[in-house]
Amino acid sequence: MWARGIAGRWLAAGAVAGALLPAAAAPASGQATTWSIVPSPSPGQAPQLIGVSCVSAAAGTAVGVEGTGRDESATLAESWNGTSWSVVPSPSPGRGPQLDGVSCVSVTWCMAVGYYYSGHDRTLAELWNGTSWSVVPSPSPGASLNITAVSCASATACMFVGAFAPRAGGPNSALAESWNGTSWSVVHAPNPGTDDNLVGVSCATATACTAVGSYGAGRAGVHTLIESWDGASWSLARSPNPSHDGDYLYSVSCTSATACTAVGAYANLRTLAEDWDGTSWSVVPSPSPGSDSYLGSVSCVSATACTAVGSRGLAVTRTLVESWNGTSWSRVTSPSRSPYWDPLTGVSCVSATACTAAGARENAGQHVKTLIETSTAAAP
């Protein structure tokens, strides 16, 4: 794999045969949906799609990384026009560049973020203007860093998050940068522990963003990390930690300042879902099929309609899709055609029954390819 990713988000590709799952099924509750695989280009070596953003059922963008040989990589961007996915050229500065997150506010405006190496790790921000991608300068603090997510409330208000190490080999500090329509700038983010990582972010408005991740708490293990942006500064939010074996949040989706859903994993990789009601965060039970299950991305279109994706299994990894109907989470069967490895790492929904999930799969020849799945309303 060329993608560094985050802890728990990318699993090493295995070569263990396993049974195939049926292609589709309806969720136990909520509106019935059918998930299916959509063909997508797989350029280069071991291409992986990591983030996805859709503005309508006929307009979507997915980003990630592809190998170019000799352990080198290039950024990968693909576009959906309602009929097919196609590769769109994107800048690949330095060494080892990759794009981890993307946020689109229209078919002619998207911001993608990631990182690359040039003397030391550097942030990477790229802007889509409807015709082409171009690099937008962004600050690169510290000796090493990892940028994982971006959320734009408008073309003049974005936030990306990640982590950076002030010195090589040192512990991470939380990183947040803000876009004002012209330039990126670092905004201070609290660091409650010894190793602080922000991994997901969602902005309901320019003055209401939520970021999630994890931090080291010494002998107490790893705890969830949630921070709130009010348009002027970030502040810590109290968040539940269901175990002492490691609690991680990987993604968050907010439909308003008082309605957010965050997902991740805890203990021996069991799924974790937490809900914000405007006053406090609370754990909401979510299915954890088999062993080593996690939810890596979530997208909500309302307080009563969310979809989360991830994977289950370790030696043999399968797709995992779960649905929230305002009352409970339920598992939704999704295609898992690879006999070895096919995690879903990003999801974007434009309605309760129209979602696009992105990831990667390993085929029978042990070649990694891109993976895109979509949901539609099931036939009555």
C-alpha positions in Angstrom: 0.0 0.0 0.0 1.2 3.5 -0.7 -1.5 5.3 1.4 -0.4 5.9 4.9 -3.9 6.6 6.1 -4.8 6.7 9.8 -4.8 4.0 12.5 -7.6 1.6 11.9 -8.6 3.1 8.6 -6.5 1.2 6.2 -5.8 -2.5 6.9 -3.0 -4.3 5.2 -4.1 -6.3 2.2 -4.3 -10.0 3.0 -4.4 -13.0 0.7 -6.9 -15.3 2.5 -9.8 -16.6 0.5 -13.3 -16.2 1.9 -16.9 -16.6 1.0 -18.6 -13.9 -1.1 -21.6 -11.9 0.3 -24.8 -11.4 -1.6 -25.0 -8.2 -3.6 -27.8 -6.3 -1.8 -30.3 -6.4 1.0 -32.6 -4.0 2.8 -31.8 -2.5 6.2 -33.7 -3.8 9.3 -35.2 -0.4 9.8 -35.7 2.9 7.9 -36.1 3.3 4.2 -35.0 0.2 2.2 -31.9 0.7 0.0 -30.0 -1.5 -2.5 -26.2 -1.1 -2.7 -24.4 -2.0 -5.9 -20.8 -1.7 -7.3 -20.3 1.0 -10.0 -17.3 0.6 -12.4 -14.5 3.1 -11.7 -11.1 3.6 -13.3 -8.1 2.0 -11.6 -5.0 3.8 -13.0 -1.4 3.1 -12.0 -0.5 0.6 -9.3 -2.7 -0.2 -6.3 -5.0 2.8 -6.7 -7.1 3.6 -3.6 -10.0 6.0 -3.3 -10.2 7.5 0.2 -12.6 10.5 0.3 -15.8 11.3 -1.7 -18.2 14.3 -2.0 -21.4 14.5 -4.0 -23.5 17.5 -4.6 -26.2 15.6 -6.5 -27.0 12.2 -7.8 -25.3 13.3 -11.1 -22.2 15.0 -9.7 -19.6 13.5 -7.5 -15.8 13.7 -6.8 -13.6 11.0 -5.3 -10.0 11.4 -4.3 -7.1 9.2 -3.2 -3.7 7.9 -4.4 -2.2 5.6 -7.0 1.2 4.0 -7.2 3.5 5.0 -9.9 6.3 2.4 -9.3 9.4 2.2 -7.2 7.4 2.9 -4.0 6.3 6.3 -5.4 2.7 7.6 -5.7 0.6 10.3 -7.3 -2.7 11.9 -6.3 -5.8 10.4 -7.8 -9.1 12.3 -8.5 -12.1 10.9 -10.3 -15.4 12.5 -11.3 -19.0 11.3 -11.7 -21.3 12.8 -14.3 -24.4 10.8 -13.5 -23.4 8.0 -16.0 -19.8 7.1 -15.4 -16.6 7.8 -13.4 -13.6 9.1 -15.1 -10.1 10.2 -14.0 -9.4 13.9 -13.9 -5.7 15.0 -13.9 -4.6 16.4 -10.5 -1.3 17.9 -9.4 1.2 15.6 -7.7 3.9 17.8 -6.1 7.0 16.4 -4.3 7.2 12.7 -3.3 4.5 10.4 -2.1 1.6 12.8 -2.6 -2.0 11.7 -1.8 -5.4 13.2 -1.3 -7.4 12.0 1.7 -10.4 14.2 1.8 -12.6 16.3 -0.5 -15.6 18.7 0.0 -17.6 20.1 -2.9 -20.1 22.9 -2.7 -21.1 22.8 -6.4 -20.1 21.0 -9.6 -17.6 23.8 -10.3 -16.1 24.1 -6.8 -14.4 21.5 -4.7 -11.5 21.5 -2.2 -9.3 18.4 -1.7 -6.6 18.0 0.9 -3.8 15.6 1.7 0.0 15.8 2.0 3.3 15.2 0.3 7.0 15.0 1.1 9.5 17.7 0.1 12.3 17.9 2.6 9.7 17.2 5.2 6.0 16.5 5.2 3.9 19.3 3.8 0.1 19.9 3.6 -1.5 19.7 0.2 -4.7 21.6 -0.8 -6.1 21.4 -4.3 -8.9 23.4 -5.8 -11.3 22.4 -8.5 -12.8 25.2 -10.6 -15.0 23.1 -12.8 -12.3 22.7 -15.4 -9.1 21.7 -13.7 -7.4 21.0 -10.3 -4.7 23.4 -9.0 -2.6 23.5 -5.9 -3.5 26.2 -3.3 -0.7 27.2 -0.9 -1.2 26.0 2.7 0.9 26.3 5.8 3.0 23.2 6.8 3.9 23.3 10.5 6.2 20.8 12.1 8.5 18.0 10.8 5.8 15.5 10.0 2.1 15.7 9.4 -1.0 13.9 8.3 -4.0 15.7 6.8 -7.1 13.6 6.7 -10.4 15.6 6.1 -11.9 18.8 4.9 -15.3 20.3 5.1 -16.6 23.4 3.3 -19.7 25.3 4.3 -19.2 27.5 1.2 -16.5 28.4 -1.3 -15.2 31.0 1.2 -15.4 28.9 4.4 -13.5 25.6 4.7 -11.7 23.8 7.5 -9.2 20.9 7.2 -7.9 18.9 10.1 -5.1 16.4 10.8 -2.1 16.2 13.0 1.5 17.3 13.0 4.7 16.5 15.0 6.6 19.7 16.0 9.8 17.6 15.8 10.8 14.5 14.0 9.8 11.4 15.9 7.9 13.4 18.5 4.2 13.0 19.5 1.5 14.5 17.4 -0.4 17.7 18.0 -3.9 18.4 16.6 -3.9 20.6 13.4 -6.6 22.7 12.0 -6.4 25.2 9.1 -9.1 27.6 7.9 -9.9 28.8 4.3 -11.4 32.3 3.9 -11.9 32.1 0.1 -8.4 33.4 -0.6 -5.9 31.6 1.6 -5.4 28.9 4.2 -4.2 29.8 7.7 -3.5 27.7 10.9 -6.0 28.1 13.7 -5.0 26.8 17.1 -6.7 23.5 18.2 -6.6 22.2 21.8 -4.3 19.3 22.7 -5.6 17.5 25.7 -3.3 14.5 25.7 0.2 13.3 24.8 -0.6 12.3 21.2 -3.4 14.3 19.7 -5.0 13.6 16.2 -7.9 15.2 14.5 -9.2 12.9 11.8 -12.7 14.0 10.7 -14.4 17.4 10.4 -17.9 18.7 9.4 -19.0 22.3 9.1 -22.7 22.9 9.2 -22.0 26.7 8.7 -18.9 28.9 8.6 -19.3 29.4 12.4 -20.2 25.9 13.4 -17.7 23.1 12.8 -17.0 19.9 14.7 -13.8 17.9 14.5 -13.2 14.4 15.9 -10.2 12.1 16.5 -8.3 10.7 19.4 -5.6 11.5 21.9 -3.3 9.6 24.2 -4.2 9.6 27.8 -1.2 7.9 29.3 -2.0 4.7 31.3 -5.7 5.4 30.6 -5.1 4.4 26.9 -6.5 6.2 23.9 -9.6 8.4 24.3 -12.0 10.0 21.8 -11.3 13.6 20.9 -14.1 16.1 19.9 -13.6 19.8 19.3 -16.0 22.6 18.4 -15.4 25.7 16.2 -17.6 28.8 16.8 -16.1 30.9 14.1 -13.4 32.4 16.3 -11.8 29.5 18.2 -11.7 25.8 18.8 -12.8 24.3 22.2 -12.8 20.9 23.7 -16.1 19.0 24.0 -16.7 16.2 26.5 -17.1 12.9 24.7 -17.8 9.3 25.9 -15.2 6.6 26.0 -16.8 3.2 26.1 -13.6 1.2 26.8 -10.1 1.5 28.1 -8.6 -0.5 25.3 -8.6 2.4 22.8 -11.5 4.7 21.7 -11.2 6.3 18.3 -13.5 8.6 16.2 -12.7 8.8 12.5 -15.5 10.8 11.0 -18.3 13.2 11.8 -21.3 14.7 9.9 -23.4 17.6 11.2 -26.6 18.8 9.7 -26.9 21.7 12.0 -25.1 23.2 15.0 -27.2 21.0 17.3 -27.2 17.7 15.3 -24.0 15.7 14.7 -23.1 12.1 14.4 -19.6 10.7 14.8 -18.3 7.2 14.1 -15.2 5.2 14.8 -14.1 2.1 16.7 -13.3 1.0 20.3 -11.7 -1.9 22.2 -10.8 -4.8 19.8 -12.2 -2.9 16.8 -15.9 -2.8 17.6 -17.9 -0.1 15.9 -18.5 3.2 17.7 -21.2 5.7 17.1 -21.8 8.9 19.1 -24.6 11.5 18.8 -24.7 15.2 19.6 -28.0 16.8 20.5 -26.9 20.3 21.0 -26.1 19.7 24.7 -24.1 16.6 25.1 -22.5 13.7 23.2 -23.7 10.1 23.9 -22.9 6.7 22.6 -25.5 5.1 20.5 -25.4 1.3 20.0 -24.3 0.1 16.6 -23.9 -3.3 15.1 -20.4 -4.9 15.2 -20.6 -8.0 12.9 -17.9 -10.5 13.5 -14.5 -9.3 14.8 -12.4 -6.2 13.9 -15.3 -4.0 12.8 -15.0 -0.2 12.4 -16.8 2.7 10.9 -14.5 5.1 9.0 -16.9 7.6 7.4 -20.4 8.9 8.0 -22.8 11.2 6.0 -26.0 12.6 7.3 -28.7 14.3 5.3 -30.9 15.0 8.4 -30.9 14.2 12.1 -32.9 11.0 11.2 -31.0 9.8 8.1 -27.3 8.9 8.3 -25.2 6.3 6.5 -21.8 5.0 7.8 -19.3 2.8 6.1 -16.2 0.9 7.1 -15.0 -2.7 7.2 -15.3 -5.9 9.2 -12.7 -8.7 9.5 -8.9 -8.5 9.5 -7.4 -11.4 7.6 -10.3 -11.3 5.2 -11.8 -7.7 5.1 -15.4 -7.1 4.0 -17.3 -3.9 3.4 -19.5 -2.7 6.2 -22.5 -0.3 5.7 -24.8 0.8 8.5 -27.9 3.1 8.5 -29.4 5.5 11.1 -33.1 6.2 11.0 -33.3 8.6 14.0 -33.9 5.8 16.5 -31.3 3.1 15.9 -28.4 1.9 13.7 -28.9 -1.2 11.6 -26.6 -3.1 9.3 -27.2 -2.9 5.5 -25.7 -5.6 3.3 -23.4 -4.3 0.7 -21.4 -5.9 -2.1 -18.1 -7.5 -1.0 -16.8 -9.1 -4.2 -13.1 -9.3 -3.3 -12.1 -12.6 -1.8 -9.5 -10.8 0.2 -9.8 -7.1 1.0 -12.3 -4.4 0.2 -12.8 -1.7 2.9 -15.0 1.4 2.3 -13.3 4.5 3.6 -15.5 7.4 2.4 -19.3 8.1 2.0 -21.4 11.0 0.8 -25.2 11.1 0.7 -27.5 13.5 -1.2 -30.6 11.9 0.2 -31.6 9.1 2.6 -31.5 6.6 -0.2 -28.8 8.0 -2.5 -25.3 7.6 -1.2 -21.9 7.0 -2.8 -19.1 5.1 -0.9 -15.5 4.9 -2.0 -12.6 2.6 -1.1 -10.4 -0.1 -2.6 -10.5 -3.9 -3.3 -8.0 -6.6 -4.0 -8.9 -8.9 -6.8 -8.0 -12.6 -7.2 -4.7 -11.7 -8.7 -3.9 -9.7 -5.5 -4.0 -6.5 -7.5 -5.5 -3.5 -5.6 -8.2 -1.6 -7.5 -10.6 1.3 -6.8 -14.0 0.5 -5.3 -17.1 2.6 -5.6 -20.6 1.5 -4.4 -23.9 3.4 -4.6 -27.2 3.1 -2.9 -30.6 3.5 -4.4 -34.2 3.1 -3.0 -35.1 -0.5 -3.1 -38.0 -1.6 -5.3 -41.3 -2.0 -3.4 
